[in-house]
Structure formats: C-alpha cells, structure tokens
Amino acid sequence: MRGLPEQRTSQPSRRRHVLACAGIISLAFGLLLTISGADDAPETRPATPWQWVSAGAALMRQEIDITDLLDVHAWRLSIPGHRYAQGRATQVDMVSFLESQVGRPRKGRPIWTVIGGGFYLREVVPQLVAYLDALKRPDRTDSFKRPPGPKLGGEPDQVFRKLSAADTPRPSLLVLCLDEACMSTCALSGLMCYIFDKIEDLPERYRESRRNNEIEYRSIGWQKSRALSDLARAGYSAICSDLDVFFQGNIFEYLHDIDNGRFDIQMQDEGGDSLNIGFFAQRGTEAVADLWQSIAHQVSEDDAWDQPAVNEYLGAAELRTGNHTFWPPLSSFTGLTGLQVYVIDKARVWGRTMGWTPPASVVALHLTCTGKKELKVYDAKESAFWQDVDHYYTDPPRILTIGALAGDGEAVSRQLKVMLALANATDRAFVPPSQIYITSDLPGLSDAEFHHFEKAGKWPPTRAQRLADADKTDFELLKKPAVYHRRFASTVDIVKLFNQSAVTIFEPSYLRNALHYSDGDASRLRQRHLDSMLLHSYQHTLETLSSEPYLSAPVVTIMDHNNIDRFEAPEGATDVPMCRAIETVQGCGTLCL
C-alpha cells in the first residue's frame, strides 16, 4: 500500500490505460466473488460491489497497488463482524453516519476511535480488530493468551472489575481517516471509517492541504478533537487510542464503568503531574463535548498542541499536585470546569518513556519511546502484545535461533551475518536472542557528550566521533572493558535489516509467545540443539543443518556464539546494519536512531 504519494507526477498514457483496465477487472472480479460468496458467514463474506468500485478507483489514483487487489485479504478478509459503509462529511455529518451504522447511543456500546492511515492502518489496526473481537468471545475474555499479572509489589488495583464476556463493553471501531488512501483501504477491509472532507467546514488553515489530499500535522489534533466533541455531544461514550498503543487482557476491567461510573473522563498518566491523550475513555456528555470543542479551537486558531491544551483545560498540574506542593500526584480530581477525571493506574496502562522494559502487569502498552514505526511494532511483538492475525503464531515456519550473541560491535555483526546466511540457505526464519552483550572500552555516554554532540547535530555519536572529540567532552577510555546489555532491536537497525535481508526475522520472544497459542500442541515448536563445538566451518554447519536429525526439526538452536564467530560467511551474504550508539547504557535517548 502506498498511502499518500510523495510527489505528484503525470502518468504515462499507457499506464493510465492499464490501471483503468485493472479497475474494471477488479469490479467484475468483485461481482463474481460477491455472487459466489453470498452464503458465506458474516466473518468471511466478500466485499460488496461498491467496495470493489472504490478499490478500482483507488487503484487508478495510485493509492493502492494491484497486489493489494490480488491479495486474498482484499475480498475475503479475516476481520470479523459487520461490513460498514464509508462516511464523508460532504455527504453526511458524523453523528448521522454513526446512527446509520451502529444505531443511537447505548450503554455498554462505546465507539472505539483511532485516527491515522498508511503503515499503522495496514499493520496495527488488524491487531486492534482482533483484540476487540476477543473481548466479545466467552472463550477468550476470561483467559487471554497472556493475562496481566499482579502489580509490582503486590499492591491492590485502584479499580478492578472482573468482567465476563457478557458484561464487557462491546465497542464499535471507527477509523478517522486523514486521506483518500485510508478510505480506500477501509472500504476493502469492511472497516467503519469517516473523513472530514467538506472543505468549507475545515478551519481556513487546513483547507488547501485537504484540497491537495495532503496532511497538515496540526490538523490531526483538530480532527481528533472535533470527532470526540461530536461523539460526546451526541451522547456516545468513547474510547480513543493512538495507533502505537497495544493491548492484552481485558482493559475494561481496569477502568471505571464508562456509562454509569462517576468519572467523565479516564485518562492515561503521562508521568509527573500531566496526562497523556494517547489512551482514554470518556462519557458522552455536554461537559466532555465542551472540553474537546475548546481543544479543537485552540489547535486550529492558536496552533496549539492538543495534549498540553487538554492538561491546561483540566488544570492537571494545579489540581493533581497543588503545583508540586504535595506528592505523589492524585489519581482522581475534579477539573477546573467540573469534569470528574480518573488517572488510569500506570501499572496497567503505561507509556514507555523511561527505559526499555515495561512492567509485566501492563494491559495497554503505549510505545512513546521507541521512535520508528517499524520498531514500535517489533517492540509490541517482543512484549507479547501481538495478536495471532493471519496465523502469525499458529502457523510458524521452520526456525533457526542461537543461544547468545556477544562481543564488540564487529563481532556481533559478524555472528549475525553467519546466522542469517545459514537461515537463508536452509529456508528458515531467524529468532534472535533477547539480550546482546556488547563489550567495549568506551564508557557510557555522559551528559557532557550528550550536550556536545546534540549541539553539533551528531547525536547519537559513532565510536569514531567520540574518540575524535574526546578533548572537548572529558572523555577517557576505560581501563577494563565494560559489558553493555542491549536488546536486539537497540543493537541492530532492524528497519534496514528487514529491507536488506530475505530472511524472516521474528521477535526474540516469538517461541514463548507462540507457545501461548499452541493449545497444548507444541510439536511445531519442538527444539533440537546443535553444539557449535562440533562444527568446523560455515559449510560444515550448513551440511549439518541440511541432514537429519536437524533437517526435519521445526526449531534448531545453535548453542555457542564463540564458535560461530570463527566462521566466515559466504560471499554475497547480507551485511548486518548496526545501530550507531551501542557502546553505552540502553535508554530512551540511546535506542537505535
């Protein structure tokens, strides 16, 4: 899927004809599939003819590729439930559209709202759909694959309501689209979507970008606030989550009753005295509508950032800590306008802003620290917040893994190069270890180095840059090498590696996560260990892996990295791109940038 084109170019006439034919074929193909699938169950019924018309038009506008239409998911998605229509502000207001799709507001039926498109729409929204589907199923609600554990320290939850599937709210998912590519994707997927495409209703500053089907960054906050205001004024309770928030277990068990509880809004703790609007639940009331109407006005007229504006409107700093006159911050308070606010327990809904490892008890993980969108997805998988969409866990390929990776940066890169070459040659996926042990004579990055290199525009610095600027940063080599423990994704530039390597690279916790979905049958994850002390070279290792008993083993684990380090990878093997700053303590500012 392409999303918004990076630049507008005129199509050659021949290409336009090809795309036009493809669009017509897609409609005809869709009609045949619709007729042939008339008796399908609702969970798998084909897209309707109008969805195929929309898809054909999207193809001609170059918003999707022909491969998206040929993919089986284009007409027989594994997304369960009702297939919804599209909502456009040029045709219908959002509230009337919602009433036509899900009916008037009802208790226990909140609107779960997300905003975005592109990568997150393709990669993350199916995860959210699967999660919401699991909440509706009695066989899943009481026993999620990885239910949250007790809080650290054994403290009781501020709120916990044991909910059965029947008692759990059943949200309807609404995707707020930012561009036409998102609308086309939602049409194919049967997702309920809405777009503010009525130019005259937009604030003046956003109209030109909308005419050009472009996204003005601040307009995202305006559209989000406008939609939340409309929802609340119409009486719809709502959940709103950013697309880098991932879920496990039943999130509603850790929230007060949205419709009948005493709180108007339940919001994620940012840390300190402020609130984060990446995840929250709100009641459908006039007071909540006024909050978001005010935020929408500040964003569009004053170019404000929505999150600080929300904190200021609620008086979070003043009311949670008395402007830092007492601590810890209050977990509930009455806002400046009378709104009742509950701050969701950080042990259950957590934004990753400090360090890398989340508490084991998290229900909703907000990846505010990891940077690149691909890294956020990889991190969600590693933290066991990934659903089994498209049989990701229940249909594993053959796998090659290794017990550990250790050494200086060059040694680790060399070991990985050999392992990926072996995985590629034996047609196996690769599961890396969770921890990489980097040895170095460099000290951890100091505050002086941080300020120096950030000012110079060289953050994070390479080893060579640190050595070259040592006289400016009071930098000294260690007398004894240090060992820095780093996760795989903060040692290797996985985004580049994914693009360069033909090998499927899973998260380090893949085998453990897949076991949760095995339903007692772990035969496809059975491991056989291979002692690398018995191996003499890369070629010998390849021959061993290609013969029994290793050939038929679902998972082969090579035991020792030291011996692998001696082997020379074959000519043409993929070089492993390493992160720039791995010889330091791991933290938010020193992830793979």
N, C-alpha and C positions, 0 to 999 in steps of 0.2 A: 504494500500500500504506500502511496507516495505522499499523501497529505497535501499541504499547500505546495505548489511548485516554487522552486527557489527563484526562478526567473521566468518571465513570460516570453515565449518565442512563437513565431508563426509556424504552424505545422506544414510540412510539405503536402501538396495536394494528394499524392499517392497515399500518404499515411492517413490523411483525413478519410479517404475512401475506405481504407482497410478498417479503421476504427468504426466508421458508420456501419459497414457490413457486420462487424463483430457485435455492435449494439443491437442490430436487427436479429442476428442469430441468437443473441442472449435472450431476447424476448421470446422468440419461437421456442428455444430450448426450455425456457422457464415455463411456458404454457404447457408443453408436453409433460414436464415434471410435475406441474401442478395437477394436471388431469390424472397422471399415473399414481400420484400420492394422495388422492382425495380421501382414501380410507385410512391414512396414516394416523398414528396417535398424535395428540397436540404437541408433544415434546419434540417430534421429529417431522412434522408436516412441512411440505415445501413452501418456499416463499410464494407470495401471491403475484399475479401478473404485474400489478402496478409496481411491486418491488423490483421486478426484473426490468421494467421500463426505466425506473430510477437508476438501476445498476448500469443499463446500457447507456443512459445519458452521462452517468459519471465516467464511464469508460471513454466516451467521446470527448469529455472535458479533461481527460488525462488525470482524473482524481484517483482512479484505481487502475490496476494493471489487468490484462487479460487473464493472468494466472489467478487473480482473485476470483474471477468468474468460473474458471475451470476447477478451482479447489472445491472439493466435495462440500466444505462448510458453507460455500456460497448459497447452496439451495437446501441443504439438509443439516442445519446447524445442530450442535448438541446443547444449545441453550434451551432450557425447558420453559414451558408455560405459554401464555398467550402471545401472539404476534401483534405488535402495536403499529399504529399509523404514525405519520410524521406530523409534528406541529410547527407551524410557521406563523410568526407574528403578522405577516402580510395577509394571512388568511383567517386567523383565529387568535384570540387572546389566550394566554397560557392556562388560566383557570378553566375557561370553557373547554379547552382541549383536554385537560385532565379529567374533567367531568365526563367527557365523551369516551374516555379510555378506561378509567377506573371508578367512575361514579363520584358522588358527592363525598365530602369528608366523613370518615367513620373512625371510631375509636379502635385502636389496635391495627390500623392500616396506614402507617406513615408513608410519606413519599421520601424515598432514599435518593438524594440528589448528588450527582457528580458533574463536573464541568471539565471539558477538555476534548481531546481527539488525538489523532496520529498514533504514535507509539503506544501511549497509555491505553487508548481505546482498543487497540488490537491485542496487546499483551496482558493488560491488567483487568479491564472490565470483565472479560470472561471469568476471571478468578472471583470477582465480586458477585457475578451472577451465580456461580456455583456455590459460593458461600451462602447467599440469600436463599437459594434453593434448599440447601442443607438445613437451614433453620425451620423449614416447613415440614420436614420429614421426621416422623417419630423415631425412625431407626437411626437417625443421625443427631438429633437435637440433644438427646441425653448422653451421647457417647461420641463426641467429636474425636477425630483421629489423634489430636493432641490437646486435650482439655487443659486449661490453665491450672497450675498447681497452687499451693498455698503461698501467701505473701511472704517475702523475706522477713525473717524474724518472728514468723508465726502470728503477726498482728491480725486482728479481725478486719474484714472488709467494712468500709464505711456504709456500703449498701451491697446487699446480695439477695437476690430473689430467685429461688430455684424454680425454673420455668419449664414446663413440658412443651411439646410442640404445639399443643392446642392453646397454651397460654402465651406463647411467644408472639410478639407482633409480626405481622406479615407485610413487609414493606413492598411497595411498587417502585422499581428503579426508573428514574428519569435522568437521561443524559442531556445536559445542556450543551449544545454544540456551538463551536466557535466558527466553523466554516462549513462549506458545502461537502467537503470530503467526509467529514464526520457524519453529516446527514445521510450520505450515500451508504456509508458503512453500517450505520444503524438500520437503514432500510433493509439491507441484505440480512442483517442479523436478527431482525424482528424486535429490536430494542425500542422502547418508547423514548423519543427524542424531541427536543424543541429548540428553535433558533430564533433569536431576536433579529430578524432580517427586515423589519419595517424601518426604512431609513429615517422617516420623519419622526419616529418615536425615540430615536437614539439621541444622546447628547451630541451637540454640534461637533465636538472634538473627535468623535468616533465615526462620523458619517462617511468620510472619504475612504477610510480603511475598509469599512463594510462594503462600499461600492466596489472596491477592488478585491473583495474576498480575502482581505488581509487581517491579521490580528494585531491590534494595538494592545500592548501588555496591560495597561491600567484598565482597559475596557473589560478584562476578565473579572476584576473585582466588582465593576459596576453591574455586569450581567448576573453574577452570583448574588449580589445584594438585591438587585431588582427581583430576581426569581424568588428568593427567600421571603422578601416582603410580600409579594403577591400570594405566595403559598399561605403565609400566616394570616393575611387579611381575609382570605377565603375560608379559613378555618382548618386547613390541612396541617397536621403535625408533620414534622420533617426530621430526617437525619441528613446531615451533609458531611461528606468526607472528600478530602483530596485524593487524587489517584495514586499517591505514594503512601497510602495508609492500607495496611493489610490486616486480616482478621483470622482468628481461630476461636473455637469455643463460642459460647452464646453471649454476645456483647450486651444484650438487653438485661442479662442477669446482674450486671454491674451498673445499671442505670436506674434511676427512679422511674416509676411509671410516667411515661411522657404525657399521656392524656389526663390522668387522674391524680398524679402526684402534685406536690406543692411548688415545684420549680418550673419557671417559664423557659429556662434555657440551661442545658447541661453541657459544659464546655471543657475541652482538653486543657490541662495545665501546661503552660509554656516553660515553667521553671521560674523561680523567684516569685514575683508578685503579679505577673502578667498571664494572660490567657492566649491560647493558640486556637485559631479558627480552622485548623486542618481537619478536626473532627468535632462534631457537636450534635446535640438533639434539641429540638425546640418545639414548643407548643404552638398551636395555631391560634394566636390571639392578636388583638389590635396593638397591644403594647410591644409584642415582638415584631410586628409589621413596622411599627414606628422606628424601632431600632435600625432595621435594615434599610428603610427609606432614608433615614438620616445618613447612613453609611454610603448609600448609593449617591446621594447628593454631594457628600464630601469628596468622594472618589472622582466624580465627573466634573465638579466645579472647582475644587481646590487641588486636584491631582494628588489626593491623599492616598496612602497605602491603607488597605482595608483593615488589617489586623490591629495596628496601633489606634486606628479610629474607633474600633469596637472597644478596646480597652479603655480609651478615654471616655466614651459614651457611658460605659458601665461604671467608671470610676474604680477600676480594678486595683490599682496601686494604692489609692487612698483608703479603700474600704477593706482590702484583704490584709494589709499590714499597718494601717494608720500612717501611711507614708514612711514605712520602715521604723516605726516606733515600737512594734512588737513582732515576734517571730515564733513559730512558723506561720505562714500565711493561712488565713481562714479558708476552709474548704467549702463554705457557702456564705453568701452575703446578699443583701438587698441593694441593687444597683441604684444609681443616682436618680433614675426615673421610676423606681419602684419595682423593677424587674427582679424576680427571685432567681438567683444564679447558684447552680451547684458546680463545683470544680471537680471533675472526674478524677478519681484516685490515680496517681501516677504509676502505682504498682500494677494497674490494669490497662490503662491507656497511656502510652508512653511515646514521647518524641525523642528520637535518638539525636541528641545534640552534644553529649559529652561521652567520648569514647566510642567503643565499637560493639560491646557485648550487652544485649538487653537482659533485664531480669527474666527468669524462667516463667514468671507468672503473668506475663503480658498477654492481654486479649487483643488489643489493637496496637499495632506497631507502626508509628509514623516515622518514616525514614527521612529525617530532616538533615542528616549529616553526610550521607554517602555520595552526594554530588550527581554524577552522570546517571541518566535514567536507566541504562542497562545495568549499572552497578546496584541501583536500588532493587531491581527485580532479582538479581543474583543474591543480594543480601536477604531479601524476603524468603527466597528458597532455602538459603542456608539456615535461617532462623526458624524453619518449619512453618512458614505462613503461606505455603503454596498449596493450592487445591489440585486434585487429580484430573484436571481438564485435559481432554484428548489422551487420556490414559498415560499421563506423564509418569506416574509411579507404578501403575498396574500393568504396564507393558514395557518393561525395561529391556534395553538391548544388552548384548554381551559387554562386559565391563572389564577394564584394566585399571588397577589402582596401585599405590605404593604406600608403604608404612610411614615414611617421613621424607622430608626434603630439608637439607641443612647445608650450611657453608656460607661463603661470601656470595655476593650477588652473581658473580660469573659462574660459580659452581652450581648454584641453584638453577640458573638459566640453562646450564649445560645438562643437568639431570632432567629437567623438564623437556628439553629438546629430544632427548633419547626416549623418554616415556611416550611423548606424543607421536614420535616416529613409529614406535612399536604398536601403539594403539591404532594408528592409521594402517599399518601393514597387516594387522590381524583383524581389521574391521571391528574394532571395539570402541566403545565410548571410554572416556577417562574421568575418574573421580580423584581429585587431588586430596592431599591431607588437609586437615583444618588448620594446622599450625605450621608455619615455615620458620625455621631457626636461622637467622641471619647473623653471621659472625663478622665483626668489624673492629678496626682500631679507631674508628671515629666515635666521639662522644655524641650523646643525643643533642638534637638541635636546641640551642639556648635562646632565651628571649632576645639577646643581643643579635644573634644571627637572624632571627625572625624579622626584627625591625630593619636590619641592614638589607636583607635580600628582598623583603617586601617593597621597601622604598626603591630598590634598584630594578624592580619588576622581574625578579628571578626566583620567585617563590613557587614551589619548593626548590631549593638548590640541588644541583648534582654534586657528587663527590668531588669532581674536579673544581667546581665553583667554590666549594667550601675550603678546599686546600688553597686555591688561588687567593681568596680574600681573608686568609687566616689572620693577617696582620691588622685587619680592620674590625675583627669580631672577637679578639682574645681567644681564638680557637687553638686548642692543643690536642695532639694525638694521644690516645690512651696508651699507658704502658703495658696493659694487658687487654687483649681483645674482649669486647663485650658481646653478649648474645641478645639479639632483639627478637622477641616473639611477635610474629606478624601473621595475620590471616592471609589466605591465598589471594583474595581479591584486593588486598592492600600491599601485595608484593609483586604481583603480575598485573599488567594492564590488560584486564580480561576483555575490554571492549575491542582493543586492537587484535588480541589473540583470537577472539571469535571470528573476526573478519578475515584473518590470515590463515587459520587452520581449518582443515577439512574434518577434524575430529570433533565429535560432540563432547563438550566439557560440562559435566554436571557440577552441582554444588558439593562441597566436601561432606555434607550430611546426607547426601542422596540415599545411600543404602539404609541408613537408620530411618529416614523419612518413608522410604518405600516399604519398609517392614510394617509400618503402621497401616498400610493399605493392603497388606498381603492376605488378610483374613485367615491367618493360620497356615497358609501355604507359602513357605519361603523357598520353595525349590528353585525359583527363577533368580534367587539372590544368593544361592549357595556359593560359598567362597572356597577356593583352593589356593594355598600359599605356595609361593615359589622362592626358595632360598637363593638369593643372588650370589652367595659364596660359591655355588656350584656352576655359575655361569662365567664364560671366558671372554665374551665379546658381544657386541650388538647382534651380529649374525647368529651366534650360538643361542642367544636369548630368543631371537625370532624363530629359529628352528625348534626350540623347546616349546614355545607357546603354540606353535603350529602342529604339535604332535600330542598324542594322548599321554597323560590324562588331562592336560591343560586345554587342549583344543575344544573339548565339549563342556568345560567348566563355565558356568554362567558368569562368575566373577573370579578373576585371578589377581592376587595381591603379591607384588614383589616386596620382599621383606626389608632390604637394606639399601639405602641410597648411596652408601660409600662405594659399593662395588659398581653401581650404575654410573657413578661419577667418572669411573675409569674408561667407560666405553665411548667410542666415537660414533656420533650419529651419522647416518648415510648421507651422501651428497644430495642436496635438494631438500633436506628436512627443514621444517619451519623453524626459524629463529623465534625465541620467546621474548616478547617486549616486556621489559621490567618497569616497574614504577620508578620515578626519579629519586624519591627520598625514602629508602627502605632501611638505611643505617641510622635509625633513631627510634624513639618510643612511639608506638602507634597511638593516634588520637584523631580527633575530628579534622584538625588542621594539617595532618600528615598522612591522610589517606592517599590513594592513588590518584594524583592530579595530573 
